[in-house]
Amino acid sequence: MFAIIGILLVFGAVIGGFLMEKGHLAVLMQPAEFLIIAGAALGTLLIANPMHTLKGIFSGALSVFGKSHYGKQRYLSTLKMMFELLNKVRRTGLLSIEMDIEKPEESVIFKEYPDFIGDHHVRGFVCDTLRMAVTGGIDPFDLDQMMDLDMEVQHRCAHPPISALTTVADSLPGLGIVAAVLGVVITMGALGGPPEAIGHKVAAALVGTFLGILLCYGLVGPIGSYMGKEAEEEHAFLYVLRVLMISFIKGNAPVQAVEMARRAIPLHVRPTFEEVETACHGQHAAEGAAAEQKIA
């Protein structure tokens, strides 16, 4: 929502200011200039990047227009899911969750959390880690290193689409100059004609530079920046899950592992102790915990 508002504000402010200065909006309508800039930018994108990077750019750009995947509610539901799963392990042993992690789509626990099922990165991170724990014989330190390696690879793989889009954004002002130079070439060929016609061609040439700069700093660049922040949020989310799982594997109780994970959540989306208690145990338990804290 904020992305749409921001885009409308950028273009609205630019066009509104132009109209306030008695500019003619029709002068900015130069399809040929836009075709040169957008077509050349798309071409450079196709030349420089493999298919998987292009898919990452497309999906990342679409995510700008939706809500964040890693808000407070997502953290709360994930902590609740992991609490239920780890309690099952504590009651009946690690082998009891073997079918849950082998076929998460059919798991009674996981089916209640569609965000987890639909996020194949997070789902694989959790299930693969617990699969190694179920097999046994692996030291918690080695398992922690394995999760750290997985997070590093996922974080590194998230950056090529961001880098590619940022490179295209940086090239847009240059492509705008290309369009402007072509417009000047056309203008030079029209010298000796009516002044109005020459003025129109010069204006069209300058619009090319204007479009290149506007698209760079007002649209494509901010989208790339947002994608970078999304990658950081995913990395932070995986880190929370890493803290939770390694804490439990080291021998802590599920409630302790969940609390350690809560402390690892970024502050702007971190739920309170009472909110996590309510999600995991219900309202009655949360009220009891709050009362005990007041007595203490």
GIGISUL-V574010 format. One record per pair of residues at least 6 apart in sequence whose C-alpha atoms are under 8 Angstrom apart, sorted by the first residue. I is the first residue (numbers start at 1). J is the second residue. Records with the same first field share a line. If there is no record, write none. Layout:
I = J, J
//
This chain:
1 = 65, 66, 67
2 = 65
3 = 64, 65
4 = 65
7 = 218, 219
10 = 218
11 = 218
15 = 25
18 = 24, 25
19 = 25
27 = 200, 203, 204
28 = 204, 207
30 = 204, 207
33 = 176, 179, 180, 204, 205, 207, 208
34 = 208, 211
36 = 175, 179
37 = 172, 175, 176, 179, 208, 212
40 = 175
41 = 168, 171, 172, 175
44 = 168
45 = 54, 164, 165, 168
46 = 54
48 = 164
49 = 164
53 = 160, 161, 164
54 = 161
56 = 158, 161
57 = 161, 162, 164, 165
60 = 161, 227
61 = 223, 224, 227
64 = 223, 226, 227
68 = 230
70 = 233, 234, 237
71 = 269
72 = 269, 270, 271
74 = 115
75 = 237, 269, 270, 271
76 = 271, 275, 276, 279
77 = 113, 279
78 = 113, 116
79 = 258, 261, 262, 276, 280
80 = 276, 279, 280
81 = 109, 110, 113
82 = 258
83 = 254, 255, 258, 280
84 = 109, 280
85 = 97, 109
86 = 248, 254
87 = 254
88 = 96, 97
89 = 95, 96, 97
94 = 133, 134
95 = 134
98 = 131, 134
99 = 107
100 = 106, 107, 108, 109, 110
101 = 107, 127, 128, 130, 131
102 = 127, 131
104 = 110, 111, 117, 127
105 = 111, 117
110 = 116, 117
111 = 117
116 = 122, 123
117 = 123
122 = 238
125 = 147, 150, 238
126 = 241
129 = 143, 147
132 = 138, 143
133 = 249
140 = 246, 249, 250
143 = 246
144 = 242, 246
147 = 242
151 = 235, 238, 239
155 = 231, 232, 235
158 = 231
159 = 228, 231
162 = 224, 225, 227, 228
163 = 224
165 = 220, 221, 224
166 = 220, 221, 224, 225
168 = 220
169 = 215, 216, 217, 220, 221
170 = 216, 221
171 = 216
172 = 212, 213, 215, 216
173 = 209, 211, 212, 213, 216
174 = 212
175 = 209, 212
176 = 208, 209, 210, 211, 212, 213
177 = 208, 209, 212
178 = 208
179 = 205, 208, 209
180 = 204, 205, 206, 207, 208, 209
181 = 205
182 = 205
183 = 201, 202, 204, 205, 206
184 = 201, 202, 205
186 = 201
187 = 198, 201, 202
190 = 198
191 = 198
215 = 221
236 = 265, 266
237 = 265
239 = 264
240 = 261, 262, 264, 265
241 = 261
243 = 257, 260, 261, 264
244 = 257, 258, 260, 261
245 = 257
247 = 256, 257, 260
248 = 254, 257
259 = 273
262 = 270, 271
263 = 270
274 = 286, 289, 290
275 = 286
277 = 283, 285, 286
278 = 284, 285, 286
//
